[in-house]
Amino acid sequence: MLTPAKLLLENRAWSEDLLARDPDYFIDLAKEQCPEFLWIGCSDSRVPAETVVHAQPGEIFVHRNIANQVIITDFNCLSVLQYAMVVLKVKHIIVCGHYGCGGVKAALQPQKSDLVITNKWLMHIKDVYRLHQDELEHLDPAKKTDRLIELNIIEQVYRLAHTSIVQSAWKHHGHKPTLHGWVYGLNDGLIQELIKLDHNTHIHPIYQYAD
């Protein structure tokens, strides 16, 4: 059984193991972070960003929330995005969702009166459903959920492209990051790419920022 005390013991063992292999590991890591990736993922405990891609500390800048959302009024997410773009100058932004997502499953159900705040968050996924309702309502329940998970990821990538932060980087900054939409399979541990956008992507005029 996992307990807070066991977590602290595991942390000590992990630190000692790394130091045994490289005595300067943490000294070097503490100097600065230079990740090339921003990962926007789901809060689900089964999809830890660094673990599923076998990355090391310092390689991925991470933001996680329920159902890997990019919401333009979420200053937490936007602050992470701006810092990653302007200060860290990441080369890739990944939105990674996963099959079996509880947030997407919940969004397909009526709203619950005891989850008032969560309902507001899930409303954005319900909007994705509404946008693709004609396609989704012809699918059986299992396939409907999986497809909404995919469409939600794709929509979040487009939301990134519609931000002033990304458009400014694509137009004016020296680096031009690529946006990726990935879906992770809980049943096999594999990731598939659903969409990729770069600075050559056409942005619909109603989402473009005037210079």
PyMOL commands that place a pseudoatom at each C-alpha (Angstrom):
pseudoatom trace, name=CA, resn=MET, resi=1, chain=A, elem=C, hetatm=0, pos=[0.000, 0.000, 0.000]
pseudoatom trace, name=CA, resn=LEU, resi=2, chain=A, elem=C, hetatm=0, pos=[1.307, 3.412, -0.990]
pseudoatom trace, name=CA, resn=THR, resi=3, chain=A, elem=C, hetatm=0, pos=[1.550, 5.932, 1.857]
pseudoatom trace, name=CA, resn=PRO, resi=4, chain=A, elem=C, hetatm=0, pos=[3.130, 9.390, 2.205]
pseudoatom trace, name=CA, resn=ALA, resi=5, chain=A, elem=C, hetatm=0, pos=[5.955, 7.836, 4.225]
pseudoatom trace, name=CA, resn=LYS, resi=6, chain=A, elem=C, hetatm=0, pos=[6.618, 5.289, 1.475]
pseudoatom trace, name=CA, resn=LEU, resi=7, chain=A, elem=C, hetatm=0, pos=[6.675, 8.082, -1.117]
pseudoatom trace, name=CA, resn=LEU, resi=8, chain=A, elem=C, hetatm=0, pos=[9.410, 9.832, 0.873]
pseudoatom trace, name=CA, resn=LEU, resi=9, chain=A, elem=C, hetatm=0, pos=[11.399, 6.603, 1.118]
pseudoatom trace, name=CA, resn=GLU, resi=10, chain=A, elem=C, hetatm=0, pos=[11.043, 6.018, -2.628]
pseudoatom trace, name=CA, resn=ASN, resi=11, chain=A, elem=C, hetatm=0, pos=[12.224, 9.578, -3.264]
pseudoatom trace, name=CA, resn=ARG, resi=12, chain=A, elem=C, hetatm=0, pos=[15.341, 8.999, -1.180]
pseudoatom trace, name=CA, resn=ALA, resi=13, chain=A, elem=C, hetatm=0, pos=[16.075, 5.718, -2.965]
pseudoatom trace, name=CA, resn=TRP, resi=14, chain=A, elem=C, hetatm=0, pos=[15.599, 7.373, -6.361]
pseudoatom trace, name=CA, resn=SER, resi=15, chain=A, elem=C, hetatm=0, pos=[17.944, 10.240, -5.443]
pseudoatom trace, name=CA, resn=GLU, resi=16, chain=A, elem=C, hetatm=0, pos=[20.602, 7.907, -4.073]
pseudoatom trace, name=CA, resn=ASP, resi=17, chain=A, elem=C, hetatm=0, pos=[20.448, 5.718, -7.167]
pseudoatom trace, name=CA, resn=LEU, resi=18, chain=A, elem=C, hetatm=0, pos=[20.985, 8.682, -9.486]
pseudoatom trace, name=CA, resn=LEU, resi=19, chain=A, elem=C, hetatm=0, pos=[23.831, 10.063, -7.391]
pseudoatom trace, name=CA, resn=ALA, resi=20, chain=A, elem=C, hetatm=0, pos=[25.528, 6.677, -7.359]
pseudoatom trace, name=CA, resn=ARG, resi=21, chain=A, elem=C, hetatm=0, pos=[25.602, 6.748, -11.144]
pseudoatom trace, name=CA, resn=ASP, resi=22, chain=A, elem=C, hetatm=0, pos=[26.400, 10.455, -11.496]
pseudoatom trace, name=CA, resn=PRO, resi=23, chain=A, elem=C, hetatm=0, pos=[27.474, 12.453, -8.407]
pseudoatom trace, name=CA, resn=ASP, resi=24, chain=A, elem=C, hetatm=0, pos=[26.915, 15.756, -10.251]
pseudoatom trace, name=CA, resn=TYR, resi=25, chain=A, elem=C, hetatm=0, pos=[23.461, 14.867, -11.581]
pseudoatom trace, name=CA, resn=PHE, resi=26, chain=A, elem=C, hetatm=0, pos=[21.427, 17.242, -9.414]
pseudoatom trace, name=CA, resn=ILE, resi=27, chain=A, elem=C, hetatm=0, pos=[24.080, 19.972, -9.476]
pseudoatom trace, name=CA, resn=ASP, resi=28, chain=A, elem=C, hetatm=0, pos=[23.895, 20.048, -13.265]
pseudoatom trace, name=CA, resn=LEU, resi=29, chain=A, elem=C, hetatm=0, pos=[20.087, 19.765, -13.288]
pseudoatom trace, name=CA, resn=ALA, resi=30, chain=A, elem=C, hetatm=0, pos=[19.703, 22.687, -10.880]
pseudoatom trace, name=CA, resn=LYS, resi=31, chain=A, elem=C, hetatm=0, pos=[21.625, 25.131, -13.099]
pseudoatom trace, name=CA, resn=GLU, resi=32, chain=A, elem=C, hetatm=0, pos=[18.770, 25.779, -15.543]
pseudoatom trace, name=CA, resn=GLN, resi=33, chain=A, elem=C, hetatm=0, pos=[15.981, 24.111, -17.482]
pseudoatom trace, name=CA, resn=CYS, resi=34, chain=A, elem=C, hetatm=0, pos=[16.121, 23.993, -21.273]
pseudoatom trace, name=CA, resn=PRO, resi=35, chain=A, elem=C, hetatm=0, pos=[13.245, 21.753, -22.350]
pseudoatom trace, name=CA, resn=GLU, resi=36, chain=A, elem=C, hetatm=0, pos=[12.356, 21.547, -26.009]
pseudoatom trace, name=CA, resn=PHE, resi=37, chain=A, elem=C, hetatm=0, pos=[8.816, 20.345, -25.294]
pseudoatom trace, name=CA, resn=LEU, resi=38, chain=A, elem=C, hetatm=0, pos=[5.719, 21.726, -23.602]
pseudoatom trace, name=CA, resn=TRP, resi=39, chain=A, elem=C, hetatm=0, pos=[3.326, 18.923, -22.674]
pseudoatom trace, name=CA, resn=ILE, resi=40, chain=A, elem=C, hetatm=0, pos=[-0.329, 19.755, -22.051]
pseudoatom trace, name=CA, resn=GLY, resi=41, chain=A, elem=C, hetatm=0, pos=[-1.829, 16.567, -20.711]
pseudoatom trace, name=CA, resn=CYS, resi=42, chain=A, elem=C, hetatm=0, pos=[-4.629, 15.092, -18.667]
pseudoatom trace, name=CA, resn=SER, resi=43, chain=A, elem=C, hetatm=0, pos=[-4.453, 14.998, -14.874]
pseudoatom trace, name=CA, resn=ASP, resi=44, chain=A, elem=C, hetatm=0, pos=[-5.217, 11.258, -14.970]
pseudoatom trace, name=CA, resn=SER, resi=45, chain=A, elem=C, hetatm=0, pos=[-2.713, 9.463, -12.722]
pseudoatom trace, name=CA, resn=ARG, resi=46, chain=A, elem=C, hetatm=0, pos=[-2.240, 6.731, -15.340]
pseudoatom trace, name=CA, resn=VAL, resi=47, chain=A, elem=C, hetatm=0, pos=[-0.683, 9.082, -17.899]
pseudoatom trace, name=CA, resn=PRO, resi=48, chain=A, elem=C, hetatm=0, pos=[2.451, 10.663, -16.362]
pseudoatom trace, name=CA, resn=ALA, resi=49, chain=A, elem=C, hetatm=0, pos=[4.089, 12.727, -19.076]
pseudoatom trace, name=CA, resn=GLU, resi=50, chain=A, elem=C, hetatm=0, pos=[7.760, 11.892, -18.554]
pseudoatom trace, name=CA, resn=THR, resi=51, chain=A, elem=C, hetatm=0, pos=[7.138, 8.213, -17.877]
pseudoatom trace, name=CA, resn=VAL, resi=52, chain=A, elem=C, hetatm=0, pos=[5.166, 7.352, -21.020]
pseudoatom trace, name=CA, resn=VAL, resi=53, chain=A, elem=C, hetatm=0, pos=[7.832, 8.839, -23.314]
pseudoatom trace, name=CA, resn=HIS, resi=54, chain=A, elem=C, hetatm=0, pos=[10.770, 7.759, -21.133]
pseudoatom trace, name=CA, resn=ALA, resi=55, chain=A, elem=C, hetatm=0, pos=[11.963, 11.346, -20.688]
pseudoatom trace, name=CA, resn=GLN, resi=56, chain=A, elem=C, hetatm=0, pos=[14.397, 12.576, -18.051]
pseudoatom trace, name=CA, resn=PRO, resi=57, chain=A, elem=C, hetatm=0, pos=[13.880, 15.459, -15.594]
pseudoatom trace, name=CA, resn=GLY, resi=58, chain=A, elem=C, hetatm=0, pos=[14.446, 18.761, -17.385]
pseudoatom trace, name=CA, resn=GLU, resi=59, chain=A, elem=C, hetatm=0, pos=[13.393, 17.554, -20.839]
pseudoatom trace, name=CA, resn=ILE, resi=60, chain=A, elem=C, hetatm=0, pos=[9.652, 18.365, -20.754]
pseudoatom trace, name=CA, resn=PHE, resi=61, chain=A, elem=C, hetatm=0, pos=[7.801, 21.400, -19.370]
pseudoatom trace, name=CA, resn=VAL, resi=62, chain=A, elem=C, hetatm=0, pos=[4.428, 20.074, -18.171]
pseudoatom trace, name=CA, resn=HIS, resi=63, chain=A, elem=C, hetatm=0, pos=[0.926, 21.416, -17.629]
pseudoatom trace, name=CA, resn=ARG, resi=64, chain=A, elem=C, hetatm=0, pos=[-1.906, 19.024, -16.767]
pseudoatom trace, name=CA, resn=ASN, resi=65, chain=A, elem=C, hetatm=0, pos=[-5.632, 19.446, -16.187]
pseudoatom trace, name=CA, resn=ILE, resi=66, chain=A, elem=C, hetatm=0, pos=[-8.830, 17.423, -16.531]
pseudoatom trace, name=CA, resn=ALA, resi=67, chain=A, elem=C, hetatm=0, pos=[-9.126, 16.184, -20.131]
pseudoatom trace, name=CA, resn=ASN, resi=68, chain=A, elem=C, hetatm=0, pos=[-6.097, 18.153, -21.408]
pseudoatom trace, name=CA, resn=GLN, resi=69, chain=A, elem=C, hetatm=0, pos=[-7.967, 21.378, -22.093]
pseudoatom trace, name=CA, resn=VAL, resi=70, chain=A, elem=C, hetatm=0, pos=[-6.671, 24.632, -23.587]
pseudoatom trace, name=CA, resn=ILE, resi=71, chain=A, elem=C, hetatm=0, pos=[-9.185, 27.226, -22.425]
pseudoatom trace, name=CA, resn=ILE, resi=72, chain=A, elem=C, hetatm=0, pos=[-8.548, 30.848, -23.312]
pseudoatom trace, name=CA, resn=THR, resi=73, chain=A, elem=C, hetatm=0, pos=[-9.808, 32.109, -19.942]
pseudoatom trace, name=CA, resn=ASP, resi=74, chain=A, elem=C, hetatm=0, pos=[-7.574, 29.711, -17.990]
pseudoatom trace, name=CA, resn=PHE, resi=75, chain=A, elem=C, hetatm=0, pos=[-4.712, 31.962, -16.932]
pseudoatom trace, name=CA, resn=ASN, resi=76, chain=A, elem=C, hetatm=0, pos=[-2.858, 29.020, -15.428]
pseudoatom trace, name=CA, resn=CYS, resi=77, chain=A, elem=C, hetatm=0, pos=[-2.595, 27.275, -18.793]
pseudoatom trace, name=CA, resn=LEU, resi=78, chain=A, elem=C, hetatm=0, pos=[-1.940, 30.509, -20.673]
pseudoatom trace, name=CA, resn=SER, resi=79, chain=A, elem=C, hetatm=0, pos=[0.815, 31.517, -18.243]
pseudoatom trace, name=CA, resn=VAL, resi=80, chain=A, elem=C, hetatm=0, pos=[2.498, 28.149, -18.742]
pseudoatom trace, name=CA, resn=LEU, resi=81, chain=A, elem=C, hetatm=0, pos=[2.144, 28.535, -22.503]
pseudoatom trace, name=CA, resn=GLN, resi=82, chain=A, elem=C, hetatm=0, pos=[3.562, 32.068, -22.537]
pseudoatom trace, name=CA, resn=TYR, resi=83, chain=A, elem=C, hetatm=0, pos=[6.519, 31.138, -20.333]
pseudoatom trace, name=CA, resn=ALA, resi=84, chain=A, elem=C, hetatm=0, pos=[7.251, 28.087, -22.463]
pseudoatom trace, name=CA, resn=MET, resi=85, chain=A, elem=C, hetatm=0, pos=[7.157, 30.136, -25.639]
pseudoatom trace, name=CA, resn=VAL, resi=86, chain=A, elem=C, hetatm=0, pos=[8.776, 33.423, -24.615]
pseudoatom trace, name=CA, resn=VAL, resi=87, chain=A, elem=C, hetatm=0, pos=[11.303, 32.336, -21.994]
pseudoatom trace, name=CA, resn=LEU, resi=88, chain=A, elem=C, hetatm=0, pos=[12.023, 28.651, -22.615]
pseudoatom trace, name=CA, resn=LYS, resi=89, chain=A, elem=C, hetatm=0, pos=[11.453, 28.880, -26.372]
pseudoatom trace, name=CA, resn=VAL, resi=90, chain=A, elem=C, hetatm=0, pos=[10.241, 25.319, -26.687]
pseudoatom trace, name=CA, resn=LYS, resi=91, chain=A, elem=C, hetatm=0, pos=[10.288, 23.789, -30.154]
pseudoatom trace, name=CA, resn=HIS, resi=92, chain=A, elem=C, hetatm=0, pos=[7.231, 21.573, -29.758]
pseudoatom trace, name=CA, resn=ILE, resi=93, chain=A, elem=C, hetatm=0, pos=[3.913, 21.827, -27.922]
pseudoatom trace, name=CA, resn=ILE, resi=94, chain=A, elem=C, hetatm=0, pos=[2.135, 18.520, -27.370]
pseudoatom trace, name=CA, resn=VAL, resi=95, chain=A, elem=C, hetatm=0, pos=[-1.481, 18.115, -26.345]
pseudoatom trace, name=CA, resn=CYS, resi=96, chain=A, elem=C, hetatm=0, pos=[-1.723, 14.519, -25.165]
pseudoatom trace, name=CA, resn=GLY, resi=97, chain=A, elem=C, hetatm=0, pos=[-5.052, 12.970, -24.257]
pseudoatom trace, name=CA, resn=HIS, resi=98, chain=A, elem=C, hetatm=0, pos=[-5.831, 9.325, -23.695]
pseudoatom trace, name=CA, resn=TYR, resi=99, chain=A, elem=C, hetatm=0, pos=[-8.455, 6.721, -24.428]
pseudoatom trace, name=CA, resn=GLY, resi=100, chain=A, elem=C, hetatm=0, pos=[-10.630, 5.957, -21.413]
pseudoatom trace, name=CA, resn=CYS, resi=101, chain=A, elem=C, hetatm=0, pos=[-10.559, 9.604, -20.309]
pseudoatom trace, name=CA, resn=GLY, resi=102, chain=A, elem=C, hetatm=0, pos=[-12.926, 10.083, -17.371]
pseudoatom trace, name=CA, resn=GLY, resi=103, chain=A, elem=C, hetatm=0, pos=[-13.394, 13.753, -18.153]
pseudoatom trace, name=CA, resn=VAL, resi=104, chain=A, elem=C, hetatm=0, pos=[-14.654, 13.043, -21.657]
pseudoatom trace, name=CA, resn=LYS, resi=105, chain=A, elem=C, hetatm=0, pos=[-16.878, 10.232, -20.387]
pseudoatom trace, name=CA, resn=ALA, resi=106, chain=A, elem=C, hetatm=0, pos=[-18.375, 12.605, -17.816]
pseudoatom trace, name=CA, resn=ALA, resi=107, chain=A, elem=C, hetatm=0, pos=[-18.958, 15.260, -20.480]
pseudoatom trace, name=CA, resn=LEU, resi=108, chain=A, elem=C, hetatm=0, pos=[-21.159, 12.806, -22.361]
pseudoatom trace, name=CA, resn=GLN, resi=109, chain=A, elem=C, hetatm=0, pos=[-23.469, 12.540, -19.346]
pseudoatom trace, name=CA, resn=PRO, resi=110, chain=A, elem=C, hetatm=0, pos=[-25.981, 15.024, -17.876]
pseudoatom trace, name=CA, resn=GLN, resi=111, chain=A, elem=C, hetatm=0, pos=[-24.471, 17.543, -15.486]
pseudoatom trace, name=CA, resn=LYS, resi=112, chain=A, elem=C, hetatm=0, pos=[-24.313, 16.540, -11.805]
pseudoatom trace, name=CA, resn=SER, resi=113, chain=A, elem=C, hetatm=0, pos=[-25.556, 18.960, -9.169]
pseudoatom trace, name=CA, resn=ASP, resi=114, chain=A, elem=C, hetatm=0, pos=[-22.746, 18.067, -6.732]
pseudoatom trace, name=CA, resn=LEU, resi=115, chain=A, elem=C, hetatm=0, pos=[-20.008, 18.917, -9.259]
pseudoatom trace, name=CA, resn=VAL, resi=116, chain=A, elem=C, hetatm=0, pos=[-20.826, 22.560, -9.939]
pseudoatom trace, name=CA, resn=ILE, resi=117, chain=A, elem=C, hetatm=0, pos=[-17.253, 23.677, -10.699]
pseudoatom trace, name=CA, resn=THR, resi=118, chain=A, elem=C, hetatm=0, pos=[-16.365, 20.530, -12.631]
pseudoatom trace, name=CA, resn=ASN, resi=119, chain=A, elem=C, hetatm=0, pos=[-19.487, 20.998, -14.757]
pseudoatom trace, name=CA, resn=LYS, resi=120, chain=A, elem=C, hetatm=0, pos=[-18.177, 24.367, -15.932]
pseudoatom trace, name=CA, resn=TRP, resi=121, chain=A, elem=C, hetatm=0, pos=[-14.883, 22.780, -16.969]
pseudoatom trace, name=CA, resn=LEU, resi=122, chain=A, elem=C, hetatm=0, pos=[-16.571, 19.895, -18.785]
pseudoatom trace, name=CA, resn=MET, resi=123, chain=A, elem=C, hetatm=0, pos=[-18.798, 22.334, -20.665]
pseudoatom trace, name=CA, resn=HIS, resi=124, chain=A, elem=C, hetatm=0, pos=[-15.932, 22.941, -23.077]
pseudoatom trace, name=CA, resn=ILE, resi=125, chain=A, elem=C, hetatm=0, pos=[-15.877, 19.251, -23.986]
pseudoatom trace, name=CA, resn=LYS, resi=126, chain=A, elem=C, hetatm=0, pos=[-19.645, 19.296, -24.426]
pseudoatom trace, name=CA, resn=ASP, resi=127, chain=A, elem=C, hetatm=0, pos=[-19.096, 22.128, -26.911]
pseudoatom trace, name=CA, resn=VAL, resi=128, chain=A, elem=C, hetatm=0, pos=[-16.711, 19.897, -28.887]
pseudoatom trace, name=CA, resn=TYR, resi=129, chain=A, elem=C, hetatm=0, pos=[-19.431, 17.245, -28.928]
pseudoatom trace, name=CA, resn=ARG, resi=130, chain=A, elem=C, hetatm=0, pos=[-21.963, 19.759, -30.207]
pseudoatom trace, name=CA, resn=LEU, resi=131, chain=A, elem=C, hetatm=0, pos=[-19.619, 20.834, -33.007]
pseudoatom trace, name=CA, resn=HIS, resi=132, chain=A, elem=C, hetatm=0, pos=[-19.271, 17.229, -34.179]
pseudoatom trace, name=CA, resn=GLN, resi=133, chain=A, elem=C, hetatm=0, pos=[-22.686, 15.945, -33.174]
pseudoatom trace, name=CA, resn=ASP, resi=134, chain=A, elem=C, hetatm=0, pos=[-23.657, 14.733, -36.642]
pseudoatom trace, name=CA, resn=GLU, resi=135, chain=A, elem=C, hetatm=0, pos=[-20.623, 12.427, -36.780]
pseudoatom trace, name=CA, resn=LEU, resi=136, chain=A, elem=C, hetatm=0, pos=[-20.714, 11.259, -33.166]
pseudoatom trace, name=CA, resn=GLU, resi=137, chain=A, elem=C, hetatm=0, pos=[-24.396, 10.365, -32.898]
pseudoatom trace, name=CA, resn=HIS, resi=138, chain=A, elem=C, hetatm=0, pos=[-24.005, 7.720, -35.612]
pseudoatom trace, name=CA, resn=LEU, resi=139, chain=A, elem=C, hetatm=0, pos=[-21.407, 5.798, -33.572]
pseudoatom trace, name=CA, resn=ASP, resi=140, chain=A, elem=C, hetatm=0, pos=[-21.979, 3.119, -30.950]
pseudoatom trace, name=CA, resn=PRO, resi=141, chain=A, elem=C, hetatm=0, pos=[-21.247, 4.250, -27.357]
pseudoatom trace, name=CA, resn=ALA, resi=142, chain=A, elem=C, hetatm=0, pos=[-17.699, 2.882, -27.071]
pseudoatom trace, name=CA, resn=LYS, resi=143, chain=A, elem=C, hetatm=0, pos=[-16.607, 4.271, -30.419]
pseudoatom trace, name=CA, resn=LYS, resi=144, chain=A, elem=C, hetatm=0, pos=[-18.398, 7.547, -29.668]
pseudoatom trace, name=CA, resn=THR, resi=145, chain=A, elem=C, hetatm=0, pos=[-16.312, 8.074, -26.531]
pseudoatom trace, name=CA, resn=ASP, resi=146, chain=A, elem=C, hetatm=0, pos=[-13.044, 7.230, -28.276]
pseudoatom trace, name=CA, resn=ARG, resi=147, chain=A, elem=C, hetatm=0, pos=[-13.852, 9.523, -31.173]
pseudoatom trace, name=CA, resn=LEU, resi=148, chain=A, elem=C, hetatm=0, pos=[-14.807, 12.411, -28.877]
pseudoatom trace, name=CA, resn=ILE, resi=149, chain=A, elem=C, hetatm=0, pos=[-11.496, 11.921, -27.067]
pseudoatom trace, name=CA, resn=GLU, resi=150, chain=A, elem=C, hetatm=0, pos=[-9.704, 12.281, -30.415]
pseudoatom trace, name=CA, resn=LEU, resi=151, chain=A, elem=C, hetatm=0, pos=[-11.784, 15.268, -31.512]
pseudoatom trace, name=CA, resn=ASN, resi=152, chain=A, elem=C, hetatm=0, pos=[-11.201, 16.960, -28.160]
pseudoatom trace, name=CA, resn=ILE, resi=153, chain=A, elem=C, hetatm=0, pos=[-7.427, 16.642, -28.599]
pseudoatom trace, name=CA, resn=ILE, resi=154, chain=A, elem=C, hetatm=0, pos=[-7.603, 18.015, -32.126]
pseudoatom trace, name=CA, resn=GLU, resi=155, chain=A, elem=C, hetatm=0, pos=[-9.745, 20.938, -30.962]
pseudoatom trace, name=CA, resn=GLN, resi=156, chain=A, elem=C, hetatm=0, pos=[-7.240, 21.828, -28.235]
pseudoatom trace, name=CA, resn=VAL, resi=157, chain=A, elem=C, hetatm=0, pos=[-4.429, 21.962, -30.797]
pseudoatom trace, name=CA, resn=TYR, resi=158, chain=A, elem=C, hetatm=0, pos=[-6.461, 24.375, -32.883]
pseudoatom trace, name=CA, resn=ARG, resi=159, chain=A, elem=C, hetatm=0, pos=[-7.187, 26.431, -29.766]
pseudoatom trace, name=CA, resn=LEU, resi=160, chain=A, elem=C, hetatm=0, pos=[-3.439, 26.734, -29.251]
pseudoatom trace, name=CA, resn=ALA, resi=161, chain=A, elem=C, hetatm=0, pos=[-3.053, 27.935, -32.827]
pseudoatom trace, name=CA, resn=HIS, resi=162, chain=A, elem=C, hetatm=0, pos=[-5.764, 30.513, -32.232]
pseudoatom trace, name=CA, resn=THR, resi=163, chain=A, elem=C, hetatm=0, pos=[-3.939, 32.144, -29.302]
pseudoatom trace, name=CA, resn=SER, resi=164, chain=A, elem=C, hetatm=0, pos=[-2.004, 35.364, -29.714]
pseudoatom trace, name=CA, resn=ILE, resi=165, chain=A, elem=C, hetatm=0, pos=[0.944, 33.661, -27.987]
pseudoatom trace, name=CA, resn=VAL, resi=166, chain=A, elem=C, hetatm=0, pos=[1.389, 31.010, -30.655]
pseudoatom trace, name=CA, resn=GLN, resi=167, chain=A, elem=C, hetatm=0, pos=[0.574, 33.296, -33.566]
pseudoatom trace, name=CA, resn=SER, resi=168, chain=A, elem=C, hetatm=0, pos=[3.102, 35.851, -32.348]
pseudoatom trace, name=CA, resn=ALA, resi=169, chain=A, elem=C, hetatm=0, pos=[5.783, 33.162, -32.128]
pseudoatom trace, name=CA, resn=TRP, resi=170, chain=A, elem=C, hetatm=0, pos=[4.983, 31.955, -35.614]
pseudoatom trace, name=CA, resn=LYS, resi=171, chain=A, elem=C, hetatm=0, pos=[5.105, 35.478, -37.066]
pseudoatom trace, name=CA, resn=HIS, resi=172, chain=A, elem=C, hetatm=0, pos=[7.750, 37.363, -35.126]
pseudoatom trace, name=CA, resn=HIS, resi=173, chain=A, elem=C, hetatm=0, pos=[9.944, 35.161, -32.948]
pseudoatom trace, name=CA, resn=GLY, resi=174, chain=A, elem=C, hetatm=0, pos=[13.100, 33.427, -34.079]
pseudoatom trace, name=CA, resn=HIS, resi=175, chain=A, elem=C, hetatm=0, pos=[11.705, 29.982, -33.251]
pseudoatom trace, name=CA, resn=LYS, resi=176, chain=A, elem=C, hetatm=0, pos=[8.524, 28.613, -34.758]
pseudoatom trace, name=CA, resn=PRO, resi=177, chain=A, elem=C, hetatm=0, pos=[7.225, 25.778, -32.590]
pseudoatom trace, name=CA, resn=THR, resi=178, chain=A, elem=C, hetatm=0, pos=[5.251, 22.866, -33.975]
pseudoatom trace, name=CA, resn=LEU, resi=179, chain=A, elem=C, hetatm=0, pos=[1.955, 21.844, -32.369]
pseudoatom trace, name=CA, resn=HIS, resi=180, chain=A, elem=C, hetatm=0, pos=[1.105, 18.169, -31.938]
pseudoatom trace, name=CA, resn=GLY, resi=181, chain=A, elem=C, hetatm=0, pos=[-2.055, 16.332, -30.913]
pseudoatom trace, name=CA, resn=TRP, resi=182, chain=A, elem=C, hetatm=0, pos=[-1.361, 12.883, -29.458]
pseudoatom trace, name=CA, resn=VAL, resi=183, chain=A, elem=C, hetatm=0, pos=[-3.570, 10.184, -27.984]
pseudoatom trace, name=CA, resn=TYR, resi=184, chain=A, elem=C, hetatm=0, pos=[-2.251, 7.605, -25.525]
pseudoatom trace, name=CA, resn=GLY, resi=185, chain=A, elem=C, hetatm=0, pos=[-3.641, 4.085, -25.256]
pseudoatom trace, name=CA, resn=LEU, resi=186, chain=A, elem=C, hetatm=0, pos=[-4.114, 2.853, -21.703]
pseudoatom trace, name=CA, resn=ASN, resi=187, chain=A, elem=C, hetatm=0, pos=[-4.409, -0.722, -22.980]
pseudoatom trace, name=CA, resn=ASP, resi=188, chain=A, elem=C, hetatm=0, pos=[-1.092, -0.850, -24.815]
pseudoatom trace, name=CA, resn=GLY, resi=189, chain=A, elem=C, hetatm=0, pos=[0.919, 2.171, -23.631]
pseudoatom trace, name=CA, resn=LEU, resi=190, chain=A, elem=C, hetatm=0, pos=[1.341, 3.455, -27.190]
pseudoatom trace, name=CA, resn=ILE, resi=191, chain=A, elem=C, hetatm=0, pos=[0.923, 7.003, -28.496]
pseudoatom trace, name=CA, resn=GLN, resi=192, chain=A, elem=C, hetatm=0, pos=[-0.543, 7.979, -31.869]
pseudoatom trace, name=CA, resn=GLU, resi=193, chain=A, elem=C, hetatm=0, pos=[-0.289, 11.385, -33.513]
pseudoatom trace, name=CA, resn=LEU, resi=194, chain=A, elem=C, hetatm=0, pos=[-3.671, 12.751, -34.611]
pseudoatom trace, name=CA, resn=ILE, resi=195, chain=A, elem=C, hetatm=0, pos=[-2.697, 16.206, -35.877]
pseudoatom trace, name=CA, resn=LYS, resi=196, chain=A, elem=C, hetatm=0, pos=[0.345, 18.410, -36.419]
pseudoatom trace, name=CA, resn=LEU, resi=197, chain=A, elem=C, hetatm=0, pos=[0.316, 22.150, -37.128]
pseudoatom trace, name=CA, resn=ASP, resi=198, chain=A, elem=C, hetatm=0, pos=[3.245, 24.453, -37.837]
pseudoatom trace, name=CA, resn=HIS, resi=199, chain=A, elem=C, hetatm=0, pos=[3.846, 28.073, -38.810]
pseudoatom trace, name=CA, resn=ASN, resi=200, chain=A, elem=C, hetatm=0, pos=[2.694, 27.357, -42.372]
pseudoatom trace, name=CA, resn=THR, resi=201, chain=A, elem=C, hetatm=0, pos=[-0.766, 26.341, -41.168]
pseudoatom trace, name=CA, resn=HIS, resi=202, chain=A, elem=C, hetatm=0, pos=[-3.581, 28.508, -42.461]
pseudoatom trace, name=CA, resn=ILE, resi=203, chain=A, elem=C, hetatm=0, pos=[-5.491, 30.123, -39.605]
pseudoatom trace, name=CA, resn=HIS, resi=204, chain=A, elem=C, hetatm=0, pos=[-9.105, 30.982, -40.328]
pseudoatom trace, name=CA, resn=PRO, resi=205, chain=A, elem=C, hetatm=0, pos=[-9.345, 34.781, -40.666]
pseudoatom trace, name=CA, resn=ILE, resi=206, chain=A, elem=C, hetatm=0, pos=[-11.757, 35.132, -37.734]
pseudoatom trace, name=CA, resn=TYR, resi=207, chain=A, elem=C, hetatm=0, pos=[-9.045, 33.702, -35.423]
pseudoatom trace, name=CA, resn=GLN, resi=208, chain=A, elem=C, hetatm=0, pos=[-6.139, 35.678, -36.844]
pseudoatom trace, name=CA, resn=TYR, resi=209, chain=A, elem=C, hetatm=0, pos=[-4.542, 38.498, -34.887]
pseudoatom trace, name=CA, resn=ALA, resi=210, chain=A, elem=C, hetatm=0, pos=[-3.923, 41.718, -36.792]
pseudoatom trace, name=CA, resn=ASP, resi=211, chain=A, elem=C, hetatm=0, pos=[-0.330, 43.000, -36.699]
for i in range(1, 211): cmd.bond("trace and resi %d" % i, "trace and resi %d" % (i + 1))
show_as sticks, trace
zoom trace
